[in-house]
Amino acid sequence: MKKFKLSVLAMALTTMLGFTSCLDNGDSDYGGGGYGAEIVRNSSYLGTHSFVNQYGAVYEPLNASQVTTWPSTEFSYIMYSYEAEEVTDTTDNRINVTLMTLAAVNDGSVLARRPTDTDANAPVNYFATGDGNAVAFYQLNDMILSINFFRRNVDNDEVLEEIDKHQFSLYYNAEEDFTSSSMTFYLRHNVTDLQDDDNFNVTVSNLYHFNMASAFAQYQQMFGKEPTRIVISYEQNSSNGSYEDNMVADRTYEFNYEDMVKNYKTWLER
């Protein structure tokens, strides 16, 4: 019998996220057994939806009829419950789950150049969470960042549309920003329909996916190994959404990528 590797993220993450769920939980019965929360890749075929975790387990939602909108992004964040026998008594890589939360992970971009003054028009409120947990990886090339920022105060049915107008990009110049031990990226925030009289006074935390494969390949070509550390430089205004020079400070967030690689490979060997 095959025992699955449920790559459950720290449950503290669930209290930090401010996303809007695509699930109607009005009459849900979550059942017993166990609970999980993780980043998954969205999968759909002929109208059937499932989720694949980074170790290959396929989650099939028992309450799919309660999903009001299926995410169109590559990745999602899900919270779910499952019965114990689903994990220990199955002979394939599929597991039935009951979704508790389903939220799209928005896609960011990665550009191989330094940012210019026109690449950003809004700051970040904060990047790391209270326990310093702001980053996760799906396998080793897809990085998920938790970013908190200010948005406009809109009606509830317009929140997702408003969030989609906030674009995040990572910039880098390999020759200048890669060293034998680290990679530095510059996170920039751009609001696509910014107006002079906009008032950004509501904070929201959201997850963003960045495909790092090309940048990692460049680093491997330059140094013949993986980086030890990744540094993300960002522009912070923790008071409001103003992007005025006197309101914005340069900050950095740093984490050990080498440890993440070791942990992932250790899981695969179990």
Secondary structure, DSSP 4 states (H G I P E B T S, - for coil): -BPP---PPPTHHHHH--PPPSB--TT----SSEEEEEEEEEEEETTEEEEE-TTS-EEEETTGGGBSS---SSEEEEEEEE-HHHHHSBSSSEEEEEEEEEEEEEE-EEESS---GGG-SB-BSBSS-TTS--EEEETTTEEEEEEEEEEE---GGGHHHHHHTEEEEEE--HHHHB-SSEEEEEEEEEETT--TT--EEEEEEEEEEEE-HHHHHHHHHHHSS--SEEEEEEEE-SSSS---GGG-EEEEEEEEHHHHHHHHHHHHH-
